[in-house]
């Protein structure tokens, strides 16, 4: 089974194996390895999660968000991968717009 689809997205099998799909404004592949604006899609438990970080949000050693300079992290949960992928793409568009502002 493949962990990624032909378009580069993580497959349902990949998510079940613990893979995470992330997009950041600085091109880093690790959402927690950068403090740039970004979006992360992952599977945990029985649902899919989409996290969006905008403007200077940082994290402690345990992955807990720490507010810095009024930045925010939005967290959405979905029952299906289809819904989560749609939200992931919407959030990337929102972050791109916020980064231009």
Secondary structure, DSSP 8 states (H G I E B T S, - for coil): --SB-TTS-B-HHHHHTT--EEEETT--S-GGG--S-EEEEEEETTEEEEEEEESS-EE-TTS-EE--TT-EEEEEEESSHHHHHHHHHHHHHHHHHHHH-
